Amino acid sequence: MKLRVTHRTEYRYALPVHGNTNELRVTPLTNRRQKSLMHVIRVVPATRLERYHDLHRNPVHRFEVEEPHTALTIEAVSLVETLPGPSGLLADDPSKALLGDESLRESFQPYLLPDGPVHITPQIWRAAIDIEQSPGGIHTMAMELMRTVHAGSTYAPGATHIGTTTEEFFVHRKGVCQDYAHLLLALCRAVGLPARYVCGYVYDARRGEIIGGHASHAWCEVWLPGQGWLGLDPTNGKPVTDAYVAAAVGRDYRDATPVSGSYWGSGDREMRITVHLEAR
Amino acid sequence: MLLDNYRPADLFDELVDSQGAVRPYYRGLAERLRGLNQEELGQKLRSLELLFMKQGVTFTVYGDERGTERVFPFDPFPRVIPAAEWERIEAGLIQRITALNLFLYDVYHAQKIIKDGIIPKEVILGARHFRPEFVGASVPKDAYVHVCGTDLIRDRDGRYLVLEDNGRCPSGVSYVLENRSAMKRVFPGLFGAGAVRPVDTYPADLLATLRNVAPRGNPDPNVVLLTPGVHNSAYFEHSFLARQMSIEIVEGRDLIALDGFVYMRTARGLRQVDVIYRRIDDDFLDPQVFRKDSVLGVPGLVDAVRRGNVALANAIGTGVADDKVTYAYVPDMIRYYLCQEPLLDQVPTHLAWRDDDRKLILDRLPELVVKAADESGGYGMLIGPAATKAQIEEFRARIITNPRGYIAQPVVRFSQHPTLVEGGLEGRHVDLRPFVLWGDSVKVMPGGLTRVALRKGSLVVNSSQGGGSKDTWVMVA
């Protein structure tokens, strides 16, 4: 599918601010599932963009607005070609025994450890182990872990905040896509399955069919030995399709924040985010 | 029948490929054209001409003794651009206008691009349209080029190349809109050949772009179009756009600047003006600042702009970006400001002010195209292979005395498109001028103005030099 993504972030400051430095992770990734065809970022006030790749190989843009200003607009427009993922279970579902491999554990260490908001409490570990005991390979297990997150949780904006941990979420199971994704990461990591956080966009062709995708969306990717990363969306309880566009991956929310930065100034700040996807 | 005798020359032909087969995205249209007989076609052509005459779609040729106003010649064979090809062009244009606006902001502020050694100081300070008096001045939303008309040509391999950016007062968009509406009236049957992307939202998009720069974010600004008057070559377009946007069209004498604000004289007294879509060059805007002999402008206008009480589109001083020497640096600008590789290629350019380039230019004048750095509209140009000895010698002298003022490029034998001439269809060279709007978001009108060099073999498509135009179809899929 060919998708055009417009992601706008607007800030208004009650008092002038200066030295406003920002890092943007809003550039669609190019990998075997998607290809970024065009990408332009526009920042007002005018400023030069620098580009580099972070530790997770995400393309990052950085800029600074030095002069005093009271508004900042960041608009990223991208054209992406996406491919559908595998629709059903894989015929050769890799065996869970492969997860014990020492070199695999070494190369995916950041995606295996509890860290930041991803806490593996005894309760979370118990839930994961129960599923691990069932027959089937890694793919079957990952799907089951995703389903358990989806089935046991309620989508409730406002119930959690940006820093909510899996431990807190696991108590009431009410939250947003970020919480769903963090919990799935915790469950996967509890059983030694490398799992990473993905921030991106999802095209909701029939408006309202996809939960949590009105602005940027979050989901997970798990590593299938011999096959690569597999996208799973626990908020919707479904594997990722060609309607999904990944912009950044990382250990958790902290590594994949679309816009993050700092500035000098006091006073209130208002933020407005709009994301628009269009199929071409 | 019409197409059967069409023989493409040894160049990139828009309609047929090198094997002589009609390109897939033209097949539907070619099929429908085959269905027309000579007589029907003749009738349709006459009604087209009448339509353009009645609508007053005209332009003016300067320095022509036979009545200066002419009907803009129109060729009814549409140019077709497939969706995927357009996507790449569109992306390249968005990238380019983004870099140009960042460049303009930079040269009128910190000039980092000079300090970082990307563009030599002489290139910018030596550009005739650079306005040093505007260094340090702010414009709303840091927007300089609000409307850009970028000229593209296609080389032998069909690759699109940027020929120039028109970031001052690009014209021609009214012909795009008129051409489309005429085609729909006279050849409704052709549009069944596939879904064509509409162009008619342009006036509304332009108005939104103008309102976007209203001083102090005024949500209900008074926007006017400032024209040099009825004798200007693009007056038809000025009145057309003003009408389409439902805004006032004014001349300098209709405006007055008082205490740093600009007002419009109306029957009910003065009315404040917030945004001026000016279709008049910097030089003539304000006799207090620029040309003292200008009677077209408004004394005190520039002061009001500097105080932030009125916004101009395009901003003052954008000419430094469409200077032909600056053009050579646009790919570097894209890399510098956006950290990206340019998506659109451009024509290799030799700069006469560089010693080794100048030597090369002077040695090879008969094979190159020489252009004055600060001219547009096909004026001040030498096409080496077509020039007389005397013309070449004249340019040689001009280049030696003013090297900063000239650039040279290889002759690009750009693509041709079947065009209706007496006795059937023949290939004529075409270019493409898409229009880009830099407002709250960036909008590119699908397609743009396809200009045709109507004289056989001519590479000059400018209307002032005998060019015509065609409807341009960007297909939906």
Interface residues (C-beta under 8 A of the other chain):
Chain A: T6 L37 M38 H39 V40 I41 R42 V44 P45 A46 T47 R48 L49 E50 R51 H61 E75 V77 L79 R280
Chain B: A83 E87 R88 A91 I94 Q95 T98 N101 L102 Y105 D106 K112 K141 D142 A143 Y336 Y337 L338 C339 Q340 L343 S441 V442
